[in-house]
Amino acid sequence: MFHAQLAALATIIALIFQSGASAAPLIQNITIHFEKPDLWEEAWIWFDRDSDGSWETLDLASAPGDMVAYRTQGGRTWYKKEINGTSSVSFLFNDGTWQQKMTTNEGQNFLAQRDVWVQANGLMSLIDPLGEGKTITIHFEKPDRWQEAWIWFDKNSDYEWETTELKSPPGDMIAYRPGWYQKTIKKALSVTFLFNDGSWNQKFPLDRQ
């Protein structure tokens, strides 16, 4: 439950910093990558180009629902489907039968507006989960009213939070100049995070009074 609350807080934070101006949809090629579950014999996709309710795929085991196998790692095969000239794709996977299908863990169709990777457990990411990762350093200016600065973070943005406790590593940050703190996270594909003052009373940027 706490992990879900942190994810929801991080989503709200992202929304706070989104521009209020609306932009024209970006028309592009979107590639959907899929890690076939162990019990599946085949991997197929049903998709709705443009997410307008007009599904391109309605039948089982037939084009254009076919996917291309492009790598095998850790005993699992990854497939991909490139969909050209669109700004949004709704989709779900099946094994070529009516017996097995995969939607989001909430039971909804997946939605992609750029390249995505969907793991065998149903988690979707904007970054290849098998990528090598990189070192990411997060810098934070502590608000004047705060006595301390700590961080909650989800390395790789995979809903597996590394920090869920107060005042406990790895949520500690290093003061490197007056008022500023930093946290370096190694071999990360991406990081979802928010800050706290070592208590449940102050979070940033949600608590601004």
C-alpha positions in Angstrom: 0.0 0.0 0.0 2.8 2.4 0.9 4.6 1.8 -2.4 1.3 2.6 -4.2 1.0 5.8 -2.2 4.5 6.9 -3.1 3.9 6.2 -6.8 0.7 8.3 -6.6 2.6 11.1 -5.0 5.3 11.0 -7.7 2.6 11.1 -10.4 1.1 14.2 -8.8 4.5 15.8 -8.7 4.9 15.2 -12.4 1.6 16.8 -13.1 2.4 19.8 -11.0 5.4 20.6 -13.2 3.7 19.9 -16.6 3.0 23.0 -18.7 -0.6 24.1 -18.9 -0.2 24.8 -22.6 -1.5 22.1 -24.9 0.6 20.9 -27.9 -0.3 19.2 -31.1 0.1 15.4 -30.9 3.4 14.2 -32.1 3.0 11.8 -35.1 5.7 9.2 -35.0 6.6 5.5 -35.1 5.9 3.7 -31.8 7.6 0.4 -31.1 6.1 -1.9 -28.4 8.5 -4.4 -26.8 7.1 -7.4 -24.9 8.7 -10.1 -22.8 6.8 -13.3 -23.4 5.7 -15.0 -20.1 7.2 -18.4 -19.5 3.9 -20.3 -19.9 3.0 -18.7 -23.3 3.9 -20.6 -26.5 3.5 -17.5 -28.7 3.2 -13.7 -28.4 0.6 -11.7 -30.4 -0.8 -8.2 -30.0 -4.2 -6.6 -30.4 -3.8 -2.9 -31.0 -5.8 0.3 -31.7 -3.8 2.7 -33.7 -4.5 6.3 -32.6 -6.5 5.0 -29.6 -9.7 6.0 -31.4 -11.8 2.8 -30.8 -11.0 1.4 -34.3 -9.0 -1.7 -33.5 -6.6 -3.0 -36.3 -6.5 -6.5 -34.8 -9.6 -8.5 -33.9 -8.7 -12.0 -34.8 -6.3 -14.5 -33.2 -2.9 -15.4 -34.6 -3.2 -13.2 -37.7 -1.6 -10.1 -39.1 -1.2 -7.3 -38.2 -1.1 -8.7 -34.7 2.1 -10.6 -35.4 5.2 -9.7 -33.4 8.9 -10.1 -34.2 11.2 -12.0 -31.8 14.4 -9.9 -31.5 16.3 -11.1 -28.4 16.5 -13.9 -25.8 18.0 -13.2 -22.4 17.7 -15.0 -19.1 15.7 -17.7 -20.8 13.0 -15.3 -21.9 12.3 -14.1 -25.4 11.4 -10.5 -26.2 9.1 -9.5 -29.1 8.4 -6.2 -30.7 5.8 -4.5 -32.9 6.4 -1.2 -34.7 3.3 0.9 -35.4 3.9 3.7 -37.9 2.5 7.2 -38.1 0.6 7.6 -34.9 0.6 9.6 -31.7 -1.0 7.0 -29.4 -1.6 3.3 -29.3 -3.9 1.2 -27.1 -3.0 -2.4 -26.9 -3.0 -5.7 -25.1 -1.2 -9.0 -25.7 -2.4 -12.6 -26.2 -0.8 -16.0 -26.8 -2.6 -16.7 -30.0 -5.6 -18.2 -28.2 -8.5 -16.9 -26.1 -7.0 -18.6 -23.0 -4.1 -16.1 -22.2 -4.1 -12.4 -22.5 -2.2 -9.6 -20.7 -3.5 -6.1 -19.8 -2.2 -3.7 -17.2 -2.1 -5.0 -13.6 -5.2 -2.8 -13.1 -7.0 -4.8 -15.9 -7.0 -1.9 -18.4 -5.6 -1.8 -21.9 -2.0 -0.5 -22.2 -1.5 3.0 -23.7 1.7 4.2 -25.3 2.6 7.5 -26.7 6.3 6.6 -27.3 8.4 3.4 -27.4 7.6 1.2 -24.4 8.8 -2.1 -22.9 6.3 -4.4 -21.1 7.8 -7.1 -18.9 6.3 -10.6 -18.3 4.9 -9.4 -15.0 2.8 -6.7 -16.7 4.9 -3.7 -15.7 5.4 -1.2 -18.5 8.4 1.1 -18.7 9.6 3.9 -21.0 13.2 2.6 -20.7 14.5 -0.9 -21.7 14.7 -2.8 -18.3 17.6 -4.8 -19.6 19.7 -1.7 -20.4 23.0 -1.1 -18.6 21.8 1.9 -16.8 23.8 5.0 -15.8 24.8 7.1 -12.8 22.1 9.7 -11.9 22.8 12.4 -9.4 19.8 14.3 -7.9 20.4 17.8 -6.4 18.0 19.4 -3.9 17.9 22.8 -2.2 16.5 22.3 1.3 13.6 24.7 2.1 14.5 27.1 4.9 11.9 25.7 7.3 13.3 22.2 7.0 15.8 20.9 9.5 16.9 17.9 7.4 16.7 16.6 3.9 15.9 13.0 2.9 14.8 11.3 -0.3 12.4 8.5 -1.2 13.3 7.0 -4.5 12.3 4.2 -6.9 15.4 3.1 -8.9 14.4 2.2 -12.5 10.8 3.5 -11.8 9.6 -0.1 -11.6 7.4 0.4 -8.5 10.0 -1.4 -6.3 10.9 1.5 -4.0 14.4 1.4 -2.4 13.3 3.7 0.4 10.1 3.5 2.4 11.3 4.3 5.9 12.0 7.7 7.6 15.6 8.7 8.3 17.0 5.4 7.0 19.6 4.6 4.2 19.5 4.6 1.3 17.3 7.7 1.7 20.2 9.8 3.2 21.5 12.8 1.2 25.0 14.5 1.3 25.3 18.2 2.0 27.8 19.6 -0.5 27.2 23.3 -0.3 25.2 25.6 1.9 21.5 24.6 1.7 22.1 22.0 -1.1 22.0 18.2 -0.9 22.7 15.5 -3.4 22.0 11.8 -3.9 23.9 9.6 -6.4 22.2 6.5 -7.7 24.3 4.1 -9.8 23.3 1.8 -12.6 19.8 3.3 -12.9 17.6 3.3 -16.0 15.5 6.1 -14.5 14.5 7.3 -11.1 11.2 8.3 -9.6 11.6 10.3 -6.3 10.3 12.8 -3.8 11.9 14.5 -0.8 11.0 14.6 2.9 12.3 16.3 6.0 12.8 13.2 8.0 9.2 13.2 9.2 5.7 12.5 7.7 4.9 16.2 8.0 6.9 17.8 5.1 7.2 16.4 1.5 8.4 18.3 -1.5 7.0 19.7 -3.7 3.5 18.8 -2.4 3.8 20.7 1.0 4.5 24.3 0.3 2.8 26.2 3.1 
